[in-house]
Amino acid sequence: MEAFLAWLNGIIWSNALIALCLGAGLWFSFRTRFMQVRGFVEMCRLTATGQKSEAGVSSFQALAISMAGRMGIGNIAGVATAIAYGGPGAVFWMWVMGFLGASTSYVESTLAQIYKEKDAEGRYRGGPAYYIEKAMGLKWYALVFAVATIVATGLLLPGVQANAIADSASNVLCGGDAGLCAAAGGAGALKLWIGIVVAALLALIIFGGIKRIATFAEVVVPFMALAFILMAVLVMVFNAEKVPGMFADIFSSAFGAHAAFGAILGQAVAWGVKRGVYANEAGQGTGPHAAAAAEVSHPAKQGYVQAFAIYFDTMLVCTSTAFLLLSTGMYNTFQVVKEGGRETLVAVFTGVPGVQPSEGAQFTQAAVESVLPGWGAGFVALALFFFAFTTIMAYYYMAETNLTYVAGTRRTHPLATLLLRLGIVAMVVFGAYHNAAMAWTLGDIGVGLMAWLNIVAILILQKPALLALRDYERQKKLGLDPSFDPDALGIRNAGFWKKG
């Protein structure tokens, strides 16, 4: 089974998908005239404002929900894994993916707002399945995306997050308190108990619906992100003399000019893009679900806010992890070499002996522990818990939204919702106990499937989002608070925004 999943993952995450992610981001950057640069001030302003209603959440709450989905273990373990396989240069390509991905996020999130609707319970719903059906007229394509998203966010991806929580927590508890580890029945049993506790906490949140998810995310997400960034700054201050060399390694190895990492240039690009998409989720199709739930007067407003989310996620949180690892030297880099006709991994540099590349969180724990011994690893474990837990919470919302889409105009059957909730809770327990390599493979398959389906769709459907951007900018120049009239722009099937 593991061999088959690895083969399938290799097919999905071929160079074609990597090129598609980078190409789409570059194309949308040109088509929006680099709105992620021109509109940066507007992004910040809109993020701090907005209203909410009984049907929708505020722009900031929508941002918090989407950030909860983006800021998972990809920001800690994923970045470490990218550096482990691709060298410091992977960080540069992660930055590139983040910069270009901001425009991709604008397009998909604005489309979600344009084609959103109210469900049978009066709540805003939207996302790729909705805009694929309404703008493309391809119900079967929309259903394929919806089912793929239910499987990915409801079954495949939660296990990755839970596995990282269990790994980092057991690393602290079994290392610092061997008695506690033994009392639990060993590291394996301890991970199982951690999974059960996380699953129970998750159930308390998701059984409360979108309002409870939004409220929780609004409080927890900004706090955990800022705390982690401050920790990275503190570690860099302690290692200030190494910072110039760190930047030199990032840029030289990104283009194959570094003597130690030149041989893995291709891996730097591949892993930087792969983990960049996993971390910031631009183009993956997850962010639009939360974007559609926002109460705004113009779809472009939420597009701006979600573009800002990519900057915050990649340029601040992911970069913080990278700096923690590179400024302290606590990372492994592996190079694929052929020996006797077989490909094997050989460590180019070893900072944390015995740790496998898939166990990326332990690299980050070792980095902080080297500067702040005694509690550094525990801090990272706590940060990773909040990052991963809020991501699982957001995954449930995405799966529920697509379940609502499949139900159509009918109210979602209570049994279907209950099965989804029980399924995601069960996968948290399963993922916590299973090995990291298997969890990451399943997660990559889920991310890749959604990215293929969504990026192809938004490349075809980009025009309404571009029209909305021009309309928004035109109204702003006139000193207006922009409002949206799809008929005036020639946008069809945007029934929610119809006047009267």
C-alpha positions in Angstrom: 0.0 0.0 0.0 2.8 2.5 0.9 4.6 1.8 -2.4 1.4 2.4 -4.3 0.6 5.7 -2.5 4.2 6.8 -3.1 3.8 6.1 -6.8 0.5 7.9 -7.0 2.0 10.9 -5.1 4.8 11.0 -7.7 2.3 11.1 -10.5 0.2 13.9 -9.0 3.2 15.9 -7.9 5.1 15.6 -11.1 7.1 18.6 -12.6 3.9 19.4 -14.5 2.1 20.5 -11.3 5.1 22.4 -10.1 5.2 24.3 -13.4 1.5 24.8 -13.3 1.6 26.4 -9.8 4.5 28.7 -10.7 3.1 29.5 -14.2 -0.4 30.3 -12.9 1.0 32.6 -10.2 3.1 34.5 -12.8 0.2 34.7 -15.3 -2.2 36.1 -12.7 0.5 38.5 -11.5 0.7 40.0 -15.0 -3.1 39.9 -15.5 -3.8 41.8 -12.3 -0.9 44.1 -13.0 0.8 42.8 -9.8 -2.0 43.8 -7.5 -0.1 42.1 -4.7 2.4 45.0 -4.9 0.1 47.9 -6.0 -2.6 47.0 -3.6 -0.6 46.2 -0.5 -1.8 49.2 1.5 -5.4 48.4 0.5 -4.9 44.8 1.6 -3.8 45.9 5.1 -6.7 48.4 5.4 -9.4 45.9 4.4 -8.0 43.2 6.7 -8.6 45.4 9.7 -12.1 46.5 8.7 -15.4 44.8 7.6 -18.7 43.8 9.0 -20.4 40.5 9.8 -24.1 39.4 9.8 -26.3 36.5 10.7 -25.5 34.9 7.3 -21.8 35.7 7.1 -18.6 36.4 9.1 -16.4 39.6 9.1 -13.5 39.9 6.7 -11.1 39.4 9.6 -12.9 36.3 10.7 -12.9 34.9 7.1 -9.1 35.7 7.1 -8.7 34.0 10.4 -10.5 30.9 9.1 -8.5 30.8 5.9 -5.3 31.4 7.9 -6.2 28.6 10.2 -6.2 26.4 7.1 -3.0 27.8 5.8 -1.0 27.9 9.0 -0.6 24.3 9.8 2.4 22.0 10.1 3.4 23.1 6.6 4.7 26.3 8.4 6.9 24.3 10.8 7.4 20.7 9.7 6.8 21.4 6.0 9.5 24.1 5.8 12.0 21.9 7.6 11.3 19.0 5.2 11.7 21.3 2.2 15.1 22.4 3.5 16.0 18.8 4.4 15.5 17.7 0.8 16.1 20.8 -1.2 18.7 22.7 0.9 18.5 26.4 1.9 17.6 27.3 -1.7 14.1 25.8 -1.1 13.4 28.9 1.1 13.9 31.2 -1.8 11.5 29.3 -4.1 9.0 29.2 -1.2 9.2 33.0 -1.2 8.7 33.1 -5.0 5.7 30.8 -4.6 4.3 33.1 -1.9 4.8 36.3 -3.9 3.2 34.9 -7.1 0.6 32.9 -5.1 -0.9 36.2 -3.7 -2.3 37.0 -7.1 -3.6 33.4 -7.5 -5.3 33.7 -4.1 -6.9 37.0 -5.2 -8.4 35.4 -8.3 -9.8 32.3 -6.6 -11.1 34.1 -3.5 -12.8 36.8 -5.6 -14.5 34.2 -7.7 -15.7 32.5 -4.6 -17.4 35.8 -3.5 -18.9 36.5 -6.9 -20.6 33.1 -7.1 -21.4 32.5 -3.5 -25.0 31.7 -2.3 -27.0 31.1 0.8 -27.5 27.5 1.9 -30.8 26.0 3.2 -30.0 27.4 6.7 -29.3 30.9 5.5 -25.5 30.9 5.7 -23.1 32.0 3.0 -21.5 29.2 1.1 -19.1 29.2 -1.8 -15.8 27.9 -3.2 -14.4 26.2 -6.3 -17.3 23.7 -6.7 -19.8 26.7 -6.7 -17.8 28.8 -9.2 -17.0 25.8 -11.4 -20.7 25.0 -11.8 -22.0 28.6 -12.2 -19.2 30.1 -14.4 -18.2 27.0 -16.4 -21.5 25.2 -16.4 -19.8 21.9 -15.7 -21.8 20.2 -12.9 -19.8 17.0 -13.2 -16.5 18.9 -12.8 -17.8 20.7 -9.8 -19.0 17.4 -8.2 -15.5 15.9 -8.8 -13.9 18.8 -7.0 -16.4 18.6 -4.2 -15.9 14.9 -3.6 -12.1 15.3 -3.9 -12.2 18.1 -1.3 -14.4 16.1 1.1 -12.0 13.2 0.9 -8.9 15.4 1.1 -9.9 17.7 3.9 -12.1 15.2 5.7 -9.9 12.2 5.6 -6.4 12.6 4.1 -5.1 16.0 5.4 -6.2 15.9 9.1 -4.0 12.9 9.7 -0.9 14.9 8.7 -1.6 17.6 11.2 -2.4 15.2 14.0 0.7 13.2 13.3 2.9 16.3 13.7 1.2 17.2 16.9 1.8 13.7 18.3 5.4 13.5 17.1 6.4 16.9 18.5 4.6 16.3 21.8 6.0 12.8 22.3 9.5 14.2 21.4 9.2 16.5 24.4 7.4 14.2 26.8 9.5 11.1 26.1 12.7 13.1 26.0 12.2 15.3 29.0 10.1 13.0 31.1 10.8 9.3 30.3 8.7 8.2 33.2 5.6 9.8 31.7 6.4 8.2 28.4 6.7 4.8 30.1 3.6 5.2 32.1 1.6 5.8 28.9 2.9 2.5 27.5 5.7 3.8 25.3 6.0 6.4 22.6 3.5 4.7 20.3 0.8 4.5 23.0 1.5 8.1 24.1 0.9 9.2 20.5 -2.4 7.3 20.5 -3.5 9.1 23.7 -2.5 12.5 22.3 -4.6 11.7 19.2 -7.6 10.9 21.3 -7.3 14.2 23.3 -6.9 16.3 20.2 -9.9 14.5 18.6 -12.0 15.3 21.7 -11.1 18.9 21.6 -11.8 19.1 17.9 -15.3 17.6 18.4 -16.1 20.4 20.9 -15.4 23.0 18.2 -16.8 21.5 15.0 -20.1 20.4 16.5 -20.7 24.1 17.2 -20.7 25.0 13.5 -19.1 27.9 11.5 -19.8 30.6 14.1 -17.9 28.7 16.8 -15.1 27.9 14.3 -14.8 31.6 13.3 -14.8 32.9 16.9 -12.1 30.4 17.9 -10.0 31.1 14.9 -10.3 34.9 15.3 -8.8 34.7 18.8 -6.2 31.9 18.4 -4.7 32.4 15.0 -3.2 35.9 15.4 -1.9 35.1 18.8 -0.1 31.9 17.9 1.4 33.4 14.7 2.8 36.5 16.4 4.2 34.4 19.3 6.0 32.2 16.8 7.4 35.1 14.8 8.7 36.8 18.0 10.4 33.6 18.9 12.1 33.5 15.5 13.3 37.1 15.9 14.6 36.2 19.4 16.6 33.2 18.1 18.0 35.3 15.3 19.2 38.0 17.8 21.1 35.3 19.7 22.6 34.1 16.4 23.1 37.5 14.8 26.6 36.8 13.5 25.2 33.9 11.4 22.4 35.8 9.7 24.5 37.2 6.8 25.8 33.8 6.0 22.3 32.4 6.2 21.0 34.8 3.5 24.1 34.0 1.4 23.3 30.3 1.6 19.6 30.8 0.6 20.3 32.9 -2.5 23.4 31.0 -3.7 21.9 27.5 -3.3 18.6 28.7 -4.9 20.4 29.0 -8.2 22.8 26.1 -7.9 25.8 28.4 -7.1 26.5 26.9 -3.7 29.2 24.3 -3.7 27.5 22.0 -1.2 24.0 22.3 -2.6 24.5 22.9 -6.3 23.7 19.3 -7.2 20.2 19.5 -5.8 19.0 22.7 -7.6 16.0 20.8 -9.0 15.0 19.6 -5.6 15.3 23.1 -4.2 12.8 24.4 -6.8 10.5 21.3 -6.4 10.4 21.2 -2.6 10.2 25.0 -2.3 7.1 25.1 -4.6 5.6 21.9 -3.2 5.9 22.9 0.5 5.0 26.5 -0.5 1.7 25.4 -1.9 1.2 23.1 1.1 1.9 25.9 3.5 0.1 28.9 1.9 -2.4 26.9 -0.1 -2.6 29.5 -3.0 -4.4 27.8 -5.9 -5.2 24.7 -3.9 -8.8 25.8 -3.6 -9.1 25.7 0.2 -9.0 29.5 0.9 -12.0 30.3 -1.3 -14.3 28.4 1.1 -13.7 30.9 3.9 -13.5 33.8 1.5 -17.1 33.1 0.4 -18.4 33.3 4.0 -17.3 36.9 4.4 -19.8 39.8 4.6 -18.5 42.4 2.1 -20.0 45.0 -0.3 -17.7 44.0 -3.2 -16.1 40.6 -4.0 -12.7 42.2 -4.6 -12.5 43.2 -1.0 -12.2 39.7 0.1 -9.8 39.0 -2.7 -7.4 41.6 -1.3 -7.7 40.2 2.2 -6.9 36.7 1.0 -3.9 37.9 -1.0 -2.6 39.5 2.2 -3.1 36.1 3.9 -0.5 34.6 1.5 2.0 37.3 2.4 1.5 36.8 6.1 1.8 33.0 5.9 4.8 32.7 3.6 6.8 35.8 4.2 6.4 35.9 8.0 5.5 32.5 9.5 7.2 30.2 7.0 10.2 32.5 6.9 10.4 32.5 10.7 10.7 28.7 10.7 13.4 28.8 7.9 15.4 31.4 9.9 15.2 29.3 13.0 16.7 26.3 11.2 19.3 28.1 9.1 20.6 30.5 11.7 21.2 27.7 14.2 22.4 25.1 11.7 19.9 22.5 13.1 18.7 20.9 9.9 19.5 18.0 7.6 19.9 18.2 3.9 19.6 15.0 1.8 20.7 14.4 -1.7 19.4 11.7 -4.0 22.2 9.6 -5.4 22.3 6.4 -7.5 24.2 3.5 -6.0 24.1 0.1 -7.6 21.2 1.1 -9.8 19.1 2.3 -6.9 18.3 5.8 -5.7 19.2 6.4 -2.0 19.3 9.4 0.2 22.7 10.6 1.5 23.0 13.3 4.2 24.9 16.3 2.9 24.9 18.1 6.2 23.6 16.7 9.5 22.5 18.9 12.4 20.1 16.5 14.1 21.4 12.9 13.8 18.9 10.1 13.5 15.9 12.3 12.6 14.2 11.4 9.3 13.4 14.1 6.8 9.6 13.5 7.2 9.9 14.4 10.9 10.6 18.0 10.1 9.1 19.4 13.3 12.0 17.9 15.3 14.5 19.9 13.3 12.7 23.1 14.4 12.5 21.9 18.0 16.2 21.2 18.0 16.9 24.7 16.6 15.0 26.6 19.4 16.3 24.2 22.0 19.9 25.0 21.0 19.3 28.6 21.9 16.8 28.3 24.7 17.6 24.9 26.4 15.0 23.3 28.6 11.9 24.8 27.1 12.6 25.6 23.4 11.3 22.2 22.2 8.2 22.5 24.4 7.5 26.0 22.9 7.6 24.6 19.3 5.4 21.6 20.3 2.8 24.1 21.8 3.0 26.3 18.7 2.7 23.4 16.4 -0.4 22.1 18.4 -2.2 25.4 17.8 -1.1 25.7 14.2 -2.2 22.1 13.4 -5.3 22.1 15.5 -6.8 25.2 13.9 -5.9 23.8 10.5 -7.9 20.6 11.2 -10.7 22.8 12.3 -10.6 24.7 9.1 -10.4 21.5 7.1 -13.7 20.4 8.6 -15.4 23.6 7.5 -14.2 23.1 3.9 -15.4 19.5 3.9 -18.8 20.6 5.3 -19.1 23.3 2.7 -18.6 20.8 -0.1 -21.0 18.4 1.5 -23.5 21.2 1.5 -22.8 21.7 -2.2 -23.4 18.1 -3.0 -26.7 18.3 -1.2 -27.8 21.2 -3.4 -30.9 23.1 -2.5 -31.9 20.4 0.0 -30.8 20.7 3.7 -27.8 18.5 4.3 -28.9 15.3 5.8 -28.0 15.2 9.6 -26.6 11.7 9.2 -24.2 12.9 6.4 -22.9 15.7 8.6 -22.6 13.4 11.6 -20.6 10.9 9.5 -18.3 13.6 8.3 -17.6 14.8 11.8 -17.0 11.3 13.1 -14.8 10.6 10.1 -12.5 13.6 10.6 -12.3 12.9 14.4 -11.3 9.2 13.6 -8.7 10.3 11.1 -7.1 12.6 13.7 -6.6 9.5 16.0 -5.4 7.4 13.1 -3.0 10.0 11.9 -1.5 10.7 15.3 -0.7 7.0 15.7 0.6 6.3 12.2 4.1 7.0 10.8 5.0 10.4 9.5 6.0 9.3 6.0 2.6 7.7 5.4 0.8 10.8 6.8 2.7 13.2 4.6 2.1 11.0 1.5 -1.6 11.0 2.0 -1.6 14.7 2.7 0.4 15.5 -0.5 -2.0 13.4 -2.6 -5.0 15.4 -1.2 -3.3 18.8 -1.8 -2.2 17.8 -5.3 -5.6 16.6 -6.4 -7.3 19.8 -5.3 -4.6 21.9 -6.8 -4.8 20.2 -10.2 -8.6 20.6 -10.3 -8.7 24.2 -9.0 -5.8 25.8 -10.9 -7.1 24.5 -14.2 -10.5 25.9 -13.4 -9.4 29.4 -12.3 -7.2 29.7 -15.4 -10.3 29.2 -17.5 -12.6 31.4 -15.2 -10.3 34.3 -14.4 -12.2 37.0 -16.3 -14.9 37.8 -13.7 -12.2 38.2 -11.0 -10.2 40.6 -13.3 -13.4 42.6 -14.1 -14.1 42.9 -10.4 -10.6 44.2 -9.7 -10.9 46.9 -12.4 -14.4 47.8 -11.1 -13.2 48.1 -7.5 -10.2 50.2 -8.5 -12.4 52.5 -10.6 -14.8 53.1 -7.8 -12.0 53.8 -5.3 -10.6 56.4 -7.6 -14.0 58.1 -7.5 -13.9 58.1 -3.7 -16.6 55.6 -3.3 -17.0 52.6 -1.0 -17.2 50.1 -3.8 -20.4 48.1 -4.4 -20.9 45.3 -6.9 -23.3 45.0 -9.8 -22.5 41.9 -11.9 -25.0 42.9 -14.7 -23.1 46.1 -15.3 -19.9 44.1 -15.8 -21.5 41.5 -17.9 -21.0 38.7 -15.3 -23.7 36.1 -15.5 -25.0 33.6 -12.9 -23.9 35.8 -10.0 -27.5 35.5 -8.5 -26.5 36.5 -4.9 -25.5 40.0 -6.1 -28.5 40.7 -8.2 -30.2 44.0 -7.2 -33.7 43.7 -6.0 
